[in-house]
Amino acid sequence: MADSHYDVIIIGTGAGGGTLAYKLAASGKKILLLERGSFIPREKANWDSQLIFQKEYYRTQEIWYDKHGKVIRPVTHYNVGGNTKFYGGALLRFREQDFNRVFHQDGISPEWPLKYQDFAPYYTEAEKLYEVHGQRNIDPTEPQISEDYPFPPISHEPYIQEINDALKDKGLHPFYLPLGIKLNETNRFLSTCIRCDTCDGFPCFLNAKSDADVNCVRPAIANQNVTLITQAKVLHLHTSASGREVNGVVAEIAGKRHIFSGDIVVLACGAINSAVLLLQSANDQHPNGLANSSNLVGRNYMAHK
């Protein structure tokens, strides 16, 4: 017997899960958000570089292993908003060529069934939601986009401005990174961001980043039809008898197991943990894990440095 039934269950509150919850909140559907961590507290440690980078204060203490048994210390955070609480706010679109077939040293990256044009309107919508600052038509790799960024570009620091000017003098095309930062350079008294030196890698004490927590989850849970449960570790996904639909979620909350049923279940808990959960949810119809007929789930993880 399930604890409760929902129209939509979303596992994870990072960029994917948080944004989807925000988008669906106004639909009136009964939505459940399950988050493994809690809200990050506003505290002095938010801006303490020694605690964050040397003592890894907010990172998971889990120990992971690679295929050779070597210990991995993952750059992973379990909290509302996921890793967006710690990002630098850079929000670049994929380029048109990213969706095409790519030949590289290790083989061929196949062509996507969908193209940039299919995603373009959603990029525009996301840039508005995440309050992106930037400038069009100065990056030669950028696709053709008719609509400006929602906010003007954030000015360079003096040293970066010197580099920018030197590159332009050599005929190159430096451009402003599109940034989801709540900065008003015209009137600093109206600006949430104070342009401190603790941004990328830090949780913002002032909530001045446009992250999934502040911009999506908090507005979503203000609706009565959206429920957020924190410190809920999802352990297993149940499928229908045919094995073709996921219709149940097993989660551990305060040391007890709970089962939630849902018409739609969205897995949005990051590249690694989404793969882990699919593999842990193996059943008679899917002995190698869900969505793993290729036997590639969890085998090709990639992260930027």
DODOTOR-115707 format. One line per 10 residues: number of its first residue (from 0); their letters; for each residue x, y, z of N, C-alpha, C. Coordinates in steps of 0.1 Angstrom, whole numbers. Atoms other than C-alpha are relative to their C-alpha. Layout:
NUM	A	X/Y/Z/X/Y/Z/X/Y/Z; ...
This chain:
0	MADSHYDVII	9/-12/0/0/0/0/9/12/0; -8/-12/1/15/33/-10/-5/10/10; 3/-11/-10/17/62/15/-9/10/-6; 9/-10/7/1/86/-10/2/-1/-15; -1/0/15/-6/90/-47/1/14/-5; -2/-13/6/6/119/-68/-2/-1/-15; 0/-1/14/1/130/-103/14/-1/-6; -14/0/5/38/137/-107/9/-1/13; -10/1/-10/67/126/-85/14/4/-7; -13/-4/5/100/144/-91/11/-3/10
10	IGTGAGGGTL	-11/4/-9/132/130/-76/12/9/-3; -11/-9/1/158/157/-71/-5/14/-3; 5/-14/0/155/195/-68/11/9/-7; -10/-8/6/185/206/-89/-6/7/-12; 5/-7/12/183/223/-123/-11/-7/-7; 11/7/7/162/196/-139/-13/-1/8; 11/3/-8/139/187/-111/-7/13/5; 6/-13/-5/135/223/-97/-7/7/-11; 6/-7/11/128/238/-131/-13/-6/-4; 12/7/4/102/212/-139/-11/2/10
20	AYKLAASGKK	10/-3/-11/85/217/-105/-6/14/-2; 5/-14/2/83/254/-112/-10/1/-11; 9/-1/12/68/249/-146/-13/-7/2; 12/7/-2/42/224/-135/-9/5/12; 7/-4/-13/32/241/-102/-13/7/-3; 13/-7/3/5/263/-119/-10/-9/-6; 10/9/7/-11/232/-135/-11/-5/9; 9/5/-9/-29/223/-104/2/-15/3; -3/15/-3/-15/187/-105/6/-2/14; -6/3/-14/-6/171/-72/14/-5/-3
30	ILLLERGSFI	-14/2/3/32/172/-73/8/-3/13; -9/3/-11/57/156/-49/14/1/-4; -14/-2/2/93/167/-48/8/-8/11; -8/7/-9/117/143/-31/15/4/-1; -14/-5/-1/151/157/-20/8/-7/10; -8/8/-10/179/137/-4/6/9/11; -6/-9/-10/193/167/14/-10/10/6; 8/-10/-6/180/198/31/3/14/-6; -4/-13/4/180/235/26/14/4/6; -13/-5/-5/215/250/29/-2/11/10
40	PREKANWDSQ	2/-11/-9/215/272/60/8/12/-4; -8/-13/2/225/309/57/8/1/13; -10/-1/-11/256/310/79/13/5/-5; -13/-6/3/291/324/80/8/-10/-9; -8/10/8/304/291/65/-3/1/-15; 3/-2/14/287/301/32/12/6/-7; -10/-8/6/316/324/26/14/-3/5; -13/4/-6/345/305/43/7/-9/-10; -7/8/11/369/293/15/7/-12/6; -7/11/-6/388/271/39/-9/-11/3
50	LIFQKEYYRT	10/11/-3/357/252/51/-5/-6/-13; 7/5/13/343/249/15/10/-8/-8; -9/6/10/374/240/-5/10/-10/7; -9/9/-6/397/224/20/-7/-11/9; 7/10/-8/373/207/44/-13/-5/-6; 12/5/8/345/202/18/-12/-1/9; 10/-1/-11/320/214/44/-14/-4/-5; 14/2/5/289/211/22/-1/-12/-9; 0/12/9/299/181/0/-4/-12/7; 3/13/-6/287/146/6/13/-7/5
60	QEIWYDKHGK	-12/7/-5/310/125/27/0/-15/-5; 0/13/5/302/94/7/13/-3/-7; -12/4/7/331/74/-7/-4/-8/-12; 3/7/12/328/63/-43/13/-7/-5; -11/7/5/350/39/-62/-1/-1/-15; 0/2/15/360/37/-99/1/-15/-3; 0/14/4/362/5/-119/12/-8/5; -13/6/-5/397/-1/-106/0/-1/15; 1/0/-14/386/2/-70/7/12/7; -7/-12/-5/403/36/-66/-11/9/6
70	VIRPVTHYNV	9/-9/-7/386/60/-42/-3/13/-8; 4/-12/6/367/89/-57/-7/9/10; 7/-9/-8/358/120/-38/-9/9/-9; 9/-7/10/327/133/-57/-3/14/3; 4/-14/-2/320/170/-62/-15/0/-1; 14/2/0/284/163/-53/-6/5/14; 6/-6/-12/261/181/-29/-15/-4/1; 14/4/-3/228/168/-14/-7/11/7; 8/-12/-6/206/199/-8/-10/5/-10; 10/-6/9/176/217/-22/8/10/-10
80	GGNTKFYGGA	-7/-7/10/188/232/-55/12/-7/-6; -11/8/5/215/206/-60/12/8/-2; -13/-7/3/248/217/-75/-2/14/-4; 1/-14/4/233/249/-87/2/10/11; -4/-9/-11/238/263/-52/14/3/0; -15/-2/-1/275/261/-58/6/4/-14; -6/-4/13/278/270/-95/3/14/-1; -4/-14/2/292/302/-109/-11/8/-8; 11/-7/7/259/310/-127/1/1/-15; -1/0/14/272/304/-162/-10/-9/-7
90	LLRFREQDFN	11/7/7/243/294/-185/1/1/-15; -3/1/14/255/287/-220/-10/-9/-7; 7/10/8/233/272/-247/9/-9/-7; -7/9/10/244/242/-267/0/7/-13; -1/-5/14/255/252/-302/-6/-9/-10; 7/8/10/238/240/-333/8/-13/-4; -8/12/4/267/217/-342/1/-11/11; 0/10/-11/265/200/-308/-10/-11/-2; 10/10/2/235/182/-320/2/-9/-12; -3/8/12/251/168/-351/10/-12/4
100	RVFHQDGISP	-10/11/-2/273/137/-355/14/6/1; -13/-5/-3/308/143/-341/10/-11/-1; -11/10/1/339/123/-351/11/5/10; -11/-4/-9/366/123/-324/9/-13/2; -11/10/-1/396/102/-313/-6/-14/5; 5/13/-5/376/75/-294/-12/-5/-7; 11/5/8/348/71/-320/-9/10/-5; 10/-9/6/316/87/-332/-11/3/10; 11/-4/-8/292/107/-311/-12/1/-10; 10/0/11/259/100/-330/-8/13/0
110	EWPLKYQDFA	8/-12/1/236/127/-342/-13/-1/9; 12/0/-9/207/137/-319/-12/-1/-9; 12/0/7/172/129/-330/-7/13/0; 6/-14/0/162/165/-320/12/9/-3; -10/-10/4/180/196/-332/-1/12/9; 0/-13/-8/189/230/-317/-13/7/-1; 13/-7/1/157/245/-331/-11/-5/8; 11/6/-9/136/221/-311/2/5/14; -2/-5/-14/152/234/-279/0/15/2; -2/-15/0/156/271/-288/-11/7/8
120	PYYTEAEKLY	10/-8/-9/122/283/-273/1/-3/14; -1/4/-14/129/264/-241/13/7/6; -12/-8/-4/164/280/-239/-4/15/4; 5/-14/-2/147/314/-242/-8/1/13; 8/0/-12/122/306/-215/9/-2/13; -9/2/-11/149/293/-192/9/12/3; -8/-12/-2/170/324/-197/-8/11/8; 8/-10/-7/141/345/-185/-2/-5/15; 2/5/-13/134/322/-155/13/2/9; -13/-1/-8/171/322/-144/7/14/-1
130	EVHGQRNIDP	-5/-14/0/175/360/-151/14/2/-5; -13/1/6/204/356/-174/4/14/-5; -6/-12/5/227/386/-181/10/-4/-12; -10/3/11/246/387/-214/-2/9/-12; 1/-8/12/250/402/-249/1/-9/-12; 1/8/12/240/387/-282/10/6/-11; -7/-4/12/259/389/-315/14/4/1; -14/-3/0/294/391/-303/8/-14/1; -6/13/0/301/353/-300/-3/-6/-13; 2/5/13/306/339/-335/-5/-14/0
140	TEPQISEDYP	6/14/0/296/304/-324/-14/-1/4; 13/0/-5/263/315/-311/-10/-2/-11; 10/1/10/232/304/-330/-7/13/-3; 8/-12/3/209/329/-346/-11/1/10; 11/-2/-11/187/343/-318/-5/14/-2; 6/-13/2/163/372/-323/-2/7/12; 4/-6/-12/156/379/-287/12/2/9; -12/-4/-8/181/397/-264/-1/-8/13; 0/6/-14/191/383/-230/-9/9/9; 9/-8/-9/167/394/-202/7/12/6
150	FPPISHEPYI	-7/-11/-7/194/416/-186/13/2/-8; -12/-4/7/225/434/-199/12/-8/6; -12/7/-5/260/418/-196/5/5/13; -6/-4/-12/278/419/-163/14/5/-4; -13/-6/4/309/442/-166/11/-9/4; -12/7/-3/343/427/-166/8/6/12; -9/-5/-9/367/430/-137/11/7/-8; -11/-8/7/396/455/-146/10/-9/-7; -10/9/6/421/427/-152/-6/-8/-12; 6/7/10/397/407/-173/-3/9/-12
160	QEINDALKDK	2/-10/11/388/439/-193/12/2/-8; -13/-1/7/425/442/-202/2/-12/-9; -2/12/9/426/407/-215/-10/0/-11; 10/-1/11/393/412/-234/5/9/-11; -4/-10/10/407/443/-251/12/-5/-8; -12/6/7/440/425/-259/-4/-10/-11; 4/11/9/422/396/-275/-7/6/-12; 7/-6/11/400/419/-296/10/7/-9; -10/-7/8/431/438/-308/7/-11/-9; -5/11/9/443/404/-322/-10/-6/-9
170	GLHPFYLPLG	11/5/9/411/399/-341/-8/-11/5; 8/11/-6/396/374/-317/-13/6/5; 14/-4/-3/360/375/-304/-3/-4/14; 5/3/-14/358/374/-266/-14/5/2; 14/-4/-3/323/376/-252/-3/-2/15; 4/1/-14/306/380/-219/-7/-13/2; 7/12/-4/296/348/-202/-15/3/3; 14/-2/-5/258/346/-199/-1/-5/15; -1/4/-14/254/346/-161/-14/3/7; 12/-1/-8/224/340/-139/3/5/14
180	IKLNETNRFL	-3/-6/-13/233/364/-111/-9/12/2; 10/-10/-3/209/388/-94/8/14/3; -8/-12/-1/231/419/-100/-6/11/-8; 4/-12/7/219/454/-108/11/10/1; -12/-9/0/249/474/-118/-4/15/-2; 5/-14/2/228/505/-127/-4/6/14; 3/-5/-13/215/508/-91/3/-11/10; -5/10/-10/235/488/-65/-9/-1/12; 9/1/-12/209/497/-38/-11/-9/-3; 11/10/3/184/475/-57/6/-13/-4
190	STCIRCDTCD	-6/13/4/209/447/-63/1/-10/12; -2/10/-10/208/415/-44/15/-4/1; -14/3/1/243/406/-55/8/13/4; -9/-11/-4/271/428/-39/13/-2/-7; -12/3/7/297/414/-63/12/-2/9; -11/4/-9/318/398/-36/10/-9/-7; -10/9/5/347/375/-41/-2/-15/3; 3/14/-4/329/343/-30/-13/-4/-8; 11/3/9/307/332/-59/1/-15/-5; -1/14/6/317/301/-80/6/-9/11
200	GFPCFLNAKS	-4/10/-10/320/271/-56/-6/3/13; 5/-3/-13/303/289/-27/-16/0/-1; 14/-3/0/266/289/-17/-1/14/4; 1/-15/-2/255/325/-17/-8/3/12; 6/-4/-12/248/339/17/-12/9/-2; 11/-10/3/226/366/1/-11/-5/-10; 9/6/9/207/342/-22/0/8/-13; -1/-8/11/220/363/-51/3/-7/-13; -1/8/13/225/335/-76/-14/-4/-4; 13/6/6/197/324/-99/2/-15/0
210	DADVNCVRPA	-2/15/-1/198/288/-87/-14/-6/1; 12/7/1/172/261/-88/-8/1/13; 6/-1/-13/164/265/-51/-8/13/0; 6/-13/-1/157/303/-51/-10/3/-11; 9/-4/12/142/307/-86/-11/-10/-3; 9/10/4/123/275/-89/-7/-7/12; 6/9/-10/117/253/-58/-8/9/10; 7/-9/-9/107/281/-34/-13/5/-5; 13/-4/5/81/296/-57/-9/-11/-3; 9/12/3/68/261/-66/-7/-4/12
220	IANQNVTLIT	6/5/-13/62/250/-30/-9/10/7; 10/-10/-5/43/282/-24/-14/-4/-4; 13/5/4/15/264/-42/-4/-12/8; 5/11/-9/-7/241/-21/1/-14/-7; 0/13/7/-6/214/-48/14/-6/-1; -13/5/1/32/210/-45/6/-3/14; -5/4/-13/48/191/-16/15/-3/-2; -14/3/0/85/190/-9/3/-8/13; -5/8/-11/100/163/14/15/0/-1; -14/0/0/136/168/23/5/-12/8
230	QAKVLHLHTS	-7/11/-7/161/143/37/-7/-14/-3; 7/11/5/143/117/16/9/-7/-10; -9/7/9/167/92/1/-8/-11/-8; 7/10/8/151/73/-28/9/-12/-3; -7/13/1/161/36/-29/-3/-8/-12; 5/10/10/141/19/-56/-12/6/-7; 11/-3/8/117/25/-84/-8/-12/-3; 9/11/4/87/2/-89/-6/2/-14; 6/-1/13/73/-5/-123/-13/-8/0; 13/8/2/39/-18/-135/4/-14/-3
240	ASGREVNGVV	-2/14/3/35/-55/-141/7/-3/-13; -6/2/13/45/-51/-177/15/4/0; -14/-5/0/77/-33/-167/2/12/-9; -2/-11/10/70/-5/-192/-2/14/6; 2/-13/-7/60/22/-167/5/0/14; -3/-1/-14/75/34/-135/-12/7/7; 12/-5/-6/46/40/-111/2/0/15; -1/0/-14/61/38/-76/15/4/4; -13/-4/-5/90/52/-55/1/-4/14; -3/3/-14/105/38/-24/11/9/6
250	AEIAGKRHIF	-9/-10/-5/122/64/-2/2/-3/15; -3/1/-14/139/63/32/-1/14/6; 2/-13/-6/127/92/54/1/-2/15; -1/1/-15/138/95/91/1/-14/4; -2/14/-3/149/59/91/-11/-10/-3; 11/9/4/116/45/78/-2/0/-15; 3/1/14/107/33/43/-14/4/-3; 13/-5/5/78/50/25/-1/-3/-15; 3/2/14/62/41/-8/-10/10/-5; 9/-10/6/47/68/-30/-3/-5/-15
260	SGDIVVLACG	4/4/14/28/60/-62/-3/13/-8; 2/-12/9/26/84/-92/-4/-4/-14; 4/2/14/11/86/-126/13/3/-9; -12/-3/7/44/102/-138/11/1/10; -11/-1/-9/78/97/-121/12/6/-8; -11/-6/7/107/120/-131/12/-2/8; -13/3/-7/142/110/-123/10/11/-4; -8/-12/2/163/142/-119/10/2/11; -10/-1/-11/190/134/-93/14/-1/-4; -14/-1/4/221/140/-113/5/-12/-8
270	AINSAVLLLQ	-4/10/9/241/119/-138/4/-13/7; -4/12/-8/256/95/-112/-11/-6/7; 11/6/-9/227/91/-88/-12/-5/-8; 11/5/9/201/88/-116/4/-14/-5; -5/13/5/222/60/-131/-1/-11/11; 0/9/-11/226/43/-97/-14/-5/3; 14/3/-3/189/44/-90/-6/-9/-11; 5/8/11/181/29/-124/5/-14/1; -6/14/-1/205/0/-118/-5/-7/13; 5/6/-12/193/-5/-82/-15/-5/-1
280	SANDQHPNGL	14/3/1/157/-8/-95/-2/-12/-10; 1/12/8/164/-40/-115/-12/-9/5; 11/9/-4/134/-64/-116/0/-12/-11; 1/12/9/123/-96/-135/0/5/-15; 1/-4/13/115/-76/-166/13/8/-5; -12/-8/3/147/-55/-164/11/-5/9; -10/6/-9/174/-78/-148/13/8/1; -12/-8/0/202/-53/-157/-3/14/5; 3/-13/-4/184/-23/-143/-10/7/-10; 10/-7/8/157/1/-157/7/8/-11
290	ANSSNLVGRN	-5/-8/12/163/17/-192/15/-4/-3; -14/4/2/195/-4/-195/1/-12/-10; -1/10/10/189/-26/-225/13/0/-7; -13/-2/6/221/-12/-239/12/-4/9; -11/3/-10/241/-21/-207/10/11/1; -9/-11/0/256/14/-209/-4/10/12; 4/-10/-10/237/31/-180/11/1/11; -10/-2/-11/263/46/-156/14/-3/-5; -14/3/4/293/37/-178/7/11/-7; -7/-10/7/300/69/-196/-2/14/6
300	YMAHK	2/-12/-7/298/96/-170/11/10/-4; -10/-10/3/315/129/-180/-4/13/8; 2/-13/-7/320/161/-160/10/10/-4; -10/-11/4/337/194/-168/9/2/12; -10/-3/-10/368/204/-149/0/15/2
